[in-house]
Structure formats: structure tokens, C-alpha cells
Amino acid sequence: HLLGRLDDLQGRRSHQLVVSCFVYVLNGTGPFQLNYEVADVLALPVSRLLDPIHWTEVHYQAWGGMVFPGINLGEGDERVIWGLTYRFLERFFTLLGYTLPTS
């Protein structure tokens, strides 16, 4: 069920890139059919995203050593949510009254 649409975001490197985000409530966890625009689907408890123990920083050397906030997936998964995905989560949680580290 569609909950709504978050405000569009522009890419930091290319302001020509505009990304839209739609928020849904899903019944169940899949299976999902991915298309060419979706690399992966993550099913995580919201509590993990809001727990400061999982908050981290991403040091991106390709852009002159810029530092971005991120969220470790944890439990043996080395991946980090950051970039546009993080910025959308930040906006979503702000609407709900929660705060993530500022991007």
C-alpha cells in the first residue's frame, strides 16, 4: 500500500540527476522481482536504522576525501547505507520525528 512520496532529491555530483522516492507498506518480505534500476532489496528492522550503534561515516576518497553519514547493516553484513538512499531515509525519519546524523 502506497503511503506517499518523499520530496525528490538531486544527486550531489550531478544536479541533472533527480531521484523520486515512494514509501510503501508491504505485507511480507518477498520474493521481489528486481529490474535494471534496483540492485538489491534489504529487509531490516526500523530499530536497527535508528540505533546509533549502527551509525557510521563513509570516507569517499574519489571526491577528495569527503565524509558522509551512513548506517552499517550489521550482523556480519559489511555493507553501509549511504548517499541518496541515506538521504531519503533521513527525510522519512524526520517526518516521523526521528533524527539521523545530518548528511
C-alpha positions in Angstrom: 0.0 0.0 0.0 1.4 3.4 -1.0 1.9 5.7 2.0 3.2 8.6 -0.1 6.0 10.2 -1.9 9.0 12.0 -0.4 10.4 15.1 -1.9 12.7 14.5 -4.9 16.4 14.6 -4.3 19.2 15.8 -6.7 22.5 14.0 -7.0 25.4 15.7 -5.3 27.7 15.3 -8.2 25.2 15.9 -11.0 22.3 18.2 -10.4 20.8 16.8 -13.6 20.1 13.6 -11.7 16.7 13.8 -9.9 15.5 10.8 -7.9 12.0 10.2 -6.7 11.1 8.0 -3.7 7.8 6.4 -2.9 7.1 4.9 0.5 5.1 1.7 0.7 3.9 -0.7 3.4 4.5 -4.3 2.3 2.8 -7.4 3.6 5.6 -10.0 3.8 9.2 -9.9 2.6 9.1 -11.1 -0.9 10.0 -12.6 -3.3 10.8 -9.4 -5.2 11.3 -9.0 -8.9 14.2 -6.6 -9.4 14.6 -4.6 -12.6 17.7 -2.9 -14.0 17.4 0.1 -11.6 17.3 -2.0 -8.4 20.5 -3.8 -7.3 19.1 -5.3 -4.1 16.2 -5.3 -1.6 17.0 -5.1 2.1 14.6 -6.2 4.8 15.8 -4.6 8.1 14.0 -3.7 11.3 13.5 0.1 11.6 15.0 -0.1 15.1 18.4 -1.0 13.5 18.3 2.0 11.3 17.6 4.3 14.3 20.1 2.7 16.7 23.2 5.0 17.0 25.4 1.9 17.4 25.0 1.3 13.7 25.7 4.8 12.6 29.0 5.4 10.8 30.8 7.6 8.4 31.8 6.8 4.8 35.1 8.4 3.7 34.8 8.7 -0.1 38.3 9.2 -1.5 37.2 9.7 -5.1 35.6 13.0 -4.1 38.6 14.4 -2.3 38.1 12.5 0.9 34.6 13.7 1.5 32.8 12.2 4.6 29.2 11.1 4.5 27.0 9.7 7.2 25.9 6.1 6.9 24.3 3.1 8.6 26.0 -0.2 9.0 23.8 -3.1 8.2 25.5 -5.1 10.9 25.2 -8.8 11.9 28.0 -9.9 9.6 27.0 -7.7 6.7 29.7 -5.2 5.8 27.5 -3.0 3.5 26.6 0.5 4.5 23.5 2.5 3.6 24.7 6.0 2.5 24.3 8.5 -0.3 20.9 9.0 -1.9 19.4 6.1 0.0 20.6 7.5 3.3 19.3 11.0 2.4 15.8 9.5 1.6 15.8 7.7 5.0 16.9 10.8 6.7 13.9 12.7 5.2 11.5 9.9 6.0 12.5 9.6 9.7 12.5 13.4 10.1 8.8 13.4 9.0 8.2 10.8 11.7 10.0 12.9 14.4 13.3 10.9 14.5 16.8 12.2 13.8 19.6 10.6 11.9 23.1 12.2 11.7 22.9 15.0 9.1 24.2 14.4 5.6 
